[in-house]
Amino acid sequence: MSALYLPRIVRARGGALGDLPAAMAQCGLGRALVVTDRFLLESGPVERLLAILDEAGMAATVFADTVSDPTVAVVDAALDVLAGGGFDCVIGFGGGSPIDTAKAVAALALERCPVSSMKVPAIVDTPGLPIIAIPTTAGTGSEATRVTIITDEISSEKMLCMGLAFLPTIAILDYELTLTKPRRLTADTGIDSLTHAIEAYVSRRANAFSDAMALSAMRLIGANLRRACDEPGDHAAREAMMNGAHHGGLAFSNASVALVHGMSRPIGALFHVPHGLSNAMLLPVVTAFSAPAALPRYAACAREMGLAGEGEGDQAAVARLIGELRALTAHLGVPTPRCYGIAPETWAASIPTMVEQAMASGSPANNPRLAEPAEIAALYEQAFG
């Protein structure tokens, strides 16, 4: 482990949104571009955020045109709003899409260039404007990571961008912002977080710090995801999920994700499946494929999630883990790509492109079991349902 990358300030509690002005003042910030979505603007949370800033004498302008799977066009539109506004920071307020958009905008704020110039293998460490991340879902962990994903509308490629320029300076974790989120969103973002934790723990780039964060995330999410979905007003479950998502974000930001994420991104880009849901579609299948190469690691996941006892053998523990992932996705109503409405012939014709994009992302190289292109193609066929 050569280096760790963490937000400078994290405020985590129910009602933490009210701590935003104090955190900004610590960093000498006071004029923000708020990057969010239309739903949050029209349903009240953005108004609450602006009132908190206004009461503290801090200025803010809102850009609310982000979209699911943020695109180059949306980043460019936000940069147009940013230009000449005298802003000293960018606030990403919402789920992963607004936060990812805010990251790209902040990175390009001081020196505008094509978004494609930032995609991996480029590493963008030169800072732009400070980023403040305020998640309203417990899922992406984007508030803890030095990555963002922007879709190129022309090629339908989800471009992975990485570097310190994308690492938030401030993260505000207020689980109360998630209490009204619907079951489907709670489920998909929750499984996304669980995938972050499992993949970080089995990654070839895992380290002592990422292990601790990944295991904590699995413990919190494993015990609370069903509760948060089935009893949405359960404050304890919602708080555990928010903390678990953050720990999962810290884990994969310092260890990487692996084959599930590599295969998931093309599904989102080509078929507009939400990121967490596409991960959920793949997690049981890819885990079963990968587990033989790292039985002790996957067995530790099962034990941390309370699925197997310490005295149980690794093989049996891993079988319990795979069984639970299948049961969990069934309980949460995760559809197969077929049930989602993707035509079999369209899926089959897209497999070569998905394999190519998955390999190009670099994430499969971190998987404990390295997959050949033909094996990835077979996994796509198996996951289709």
N, C-alpha and C positions, 0 to 999 in steps of 0.2 A: 504494500500500500504506500504509494509515493505522495499522495496528496488527498485532502478531503475538501469538498466544496459544499458550503452551507449558506443559507440566508444570513445576513448580518443581525437582523432583529426578527424574532418570532413572538407574536402575542397570541396566546391560545387560551380561550375561556369562553363560556357563554356570555354574550354581550361585548366581545372583544372589538367589534366594529367601532365602538365608542372610544377605543384606545388609539384609533388611527391618527388623529392630530398630534398626539404626544409622540408617537413613533416617528411621524414625519418631522416634527420639530427636532428630535434627536439627530436627524440627518441634515438639518438645515433646509428642508424642503417646504414649499408652500403654494405652488401653482401647478396643478395637475391636469393632464388630459386623462379623463376616465374612459376606458375602452370597455364596452359592455354590449348587451344585446337588447333587442327591441322588447322582449318579454319583461326583462327586469326593469326596463325604463317605464313600461306602461303599468306594471303591477305593484309598484311602490318601493322596492328596495333601493333603487337609484335615488329616488327622492329623499329617502332616509339618509343615505350616504352623503348627498349634497348638503343636507341640513346640518349634519355633524361637522362637515368642513366649514360651512358658512359660519356656524356659531363660533368656530375657532379663528375666524378671520382669514381662512385659506380659500383661494380662488380655484375654480374647477370648470372645465368645459367637457361636455359629454359627446363621445362618438358612440352611437348605439347601433351601427349597421354591421356588426359581426355576424357571421354565419357559422353553422355547424361545419366542421372541417374547413377552417379558415383558408382563404384563397389569396393569391398574389394581388388580385384586384382589390380586395378588402383592405389589405395592408397598405396598398398605394393610396386608397381613399383616405385612410386614417392619417397617413403621412401628409397628405394635402391639408388636412385640418390642423395638424401639428405645426406645419411650417409657419413661421412668423408669429406664433402665439405666445412666445416667451415662456413656455412651459419648462419646469425644472424636473419633472418626473412623469411617469406614465403609470396609471393604476389599471390593472386588469381585474375586472369585477364580474364574476360569473363562474361558469364551468371552465373546462379546459380550453374551449374555443376562444372566448374573450381573453383569457390569460395568455394563450399562445399568440394571439394576434398582438396583444400589448407587448409581448417580448420582442417580436419582430420589429414592431414600430419603434420601440425604445432603442434597439440595436442599430437601426438605420437613421435615427433622429439627427445625428451630428454629421453623418456622411452618407448621403443617400446613394444607393447602388441597387442593382437588380437583386431581388430576393434569392434567385437561383445561385448567385455568387456565394451565398452563405451555406449552401447545403454540404453535408458530409461528402467527401473527406475534408473539406475546409473546416478549420476550427476558428471560431470568432471570439477571441478573448478581449479585444480592445473594447472598452466600455462605451456605451452610448449614454442615454439618460437612465437614471435609477428606475428600477421597476418595483412597484408595489403590487403584490398579488393577494387578492381577497377571494378565495374560492367560496362559491355558494352551493357546491356539491362536494360530497366526500368520495373522491374517486381518482382524479387524474394525478394528484401529487405535484402538479405543475408548479405550485408555489415553492417547491423545494428543489427544483431541478435546473440544470444548465442546458436544457434542450427545448426546442420548439419544433412544431411540425406544421408546414404550410403547403397547401395543395397547389400545384401548377395546373391551372384549368386546361391548358393546351395539351399537355401530355397525360393528364390525369394521374400524375405522380405525386405521392405524398413525400415532400422533401424534408428529410431529417436535418435540422440545423443544430449545431452544438458549439458551446463555448461559454466563457464567463460573462460575455455580453448578455446572455439570456438568463442569468441567475438573479432572481429577485433580491433586492436589498432588504425589503421588509415583507414579511408574510403575516397576514391577519387571519387567524383561524377561529371563526365564530360559528360553532356548530348550530346555533339557533337559526342561522340563515338556511339550514337544510331541512328544518322541520316541516315545511310545506311542500317539499319535493315529492312528486308522484312515485308510485311503486316502481314503474319501469325504469325511471331515471336512477332511483336509489339502487335498484338491482344491478343495472349495467355499470354504473360507476363503482359500486362496491366490488363487483367481480374484477373490474379493471385494477383496482387497488390490490386485490388478492393476487392477481397475475403479476403485478409489479413485484410483490414480496417474494413469491415463489421463484420467479425468474431471476431476481437479484441473488437469491440464496444459492441457486444451482448454477449461476453464471460462472464461466471460466475466469471472470475478473472479480469474483467475490473476494472480500477482505473482512477483517475482524469487525470493522465499524458497520459495513453494509450487512454483515450477518446479524449483528445485534438489532439493527433497525428492521431487517426483514422478519426476523423471528417475532419481534414485538408486534409488527403489523399483522402477521398471520394469527397471532394469539388474539388480538383485538377484533379483527375482522371475522375470524372463524366463529367466535362466540356471539357475534352481534349482528351479522348481516341479515340473517333471517328475521331477527327481532325488529330491526330498523325497517324492513320491508313490510312485515305483517302488522307491526304496531308503530306507525310513523310518528306518533307523538311521544314515544319513549325517549326521554332526554338522555338517559344514561347510554342507551344504544347508539343514539345519534352522535353523542360526544365521543364514544369509543370508535365509531366509524371515521369521524373526522381526524382523530389522532392516528388511527391506523392508516388512513390514506396518506397522511403527512409522513409517517415513518416509512411507508412503502416508497414514497417519492424520494426520501433521503437515501433509501437503500439502493434503488436502481440508478439514481443520479451518480452514485459513487461506486457502482458495480456494473451497470448496464442491464438491459433486458435481453431477451434471447429469441428463440424461434417463434414463439407465439406472436410476439409483437411484429417480428419481421414479416410473418404471413398475414397478420391482421391488417396492416396498413393498406396493401393493395385492395383488400375487400372494401374498405372504406372509400378509397379513391375511385374505384370503378363502379361500385354499386350503392354508394352513399349510405352504407350501414354505419350507425354511430360507433365510435371507436371502442367503447367498453363492450358493446354488444358483439362486435366482431371478435374481440378477444374471448368473450364467453363462448362463442360458437366453436372456438378452436381449442380452448384450454384442456378439456378432458382428453381429446384425441392426441394432441401434441405431448401432453404429459405422459400418456401411456407409451408413446414412441420413445420419448427421451429417458424415461426412468431407468431402464436397464444399464445405462452408462453412468448413473450416479445414485445407486440405490441408497447408500447411507444418507445422502443429502435429502432426497425425497422422503425417506423414512423420518428424518428429523422434522420435516414439514408436517407430516401426519401427527407426530407426537406433540408438536407445539400447538396444533389445532385441536388437540384433545381427542384425536381419532384412534390412537394406539397407545398402549402402556409402554413404559420404559423397558420392560422385560420381553416385549414382543419382538420377533425377528424383523429384519429390514424388509424382507420380501412380503411378509404379511402386512406390515405397516404401509408399504407402498400400495398394496392392493386396496387397503382401506382408504387411502388418499384418493386414488382414482375413482373408487366407488362413490366417495363423498362428492367429488367434483361433478360426477354425472348426476347424483341425486340433487345437488345444490342447483345446478342449471335447470333441472326438471322442475324443482320447487319454485324457482323464480321465473319459469315460463320462457326460458331462452329458446328461440326457434332455431332450427337448422337453416342454412341458406335457402334450401328448397321451400321450407315452410314460411320463410320471410317473403317469398314471392319471386325469387330469382329463377328464371327458366333454366332447365337442365342444359339445353344446348348453348345458352349464353354463358353459363358457368363453365362448361367444358371448353368452349372456344377461348375463354379468358384465362384459363390455367397457365398457358405458356407466358403470358404477360405478367400474371401474378407471381409466378416463380421467378422471373427475371427481376421484378421490382423487389421481391422479398430478399433475394440474394444481394442485390445492389445496396440494400439498406445497411448491411453489415451486421445486423443483429443476430442472424443465424450462426455467425462465426463464434458467438459467445455461448452457444448452447452446449450442454454437456455431451450430447450425442450430435456430432456433425452430420448434417443431412445433405445428401447429394440432390441435385435438381430433380431427378426422377422420383426421389423419396418425398420431396416437398409436393410434387405434383400428385403423388398417391395420397398424401395427407389431405390435400384439398379435395380430392375425390371422396375420401372417406368422410370428411366433415360435412359434405354437401347434404347427406341424409337421404 
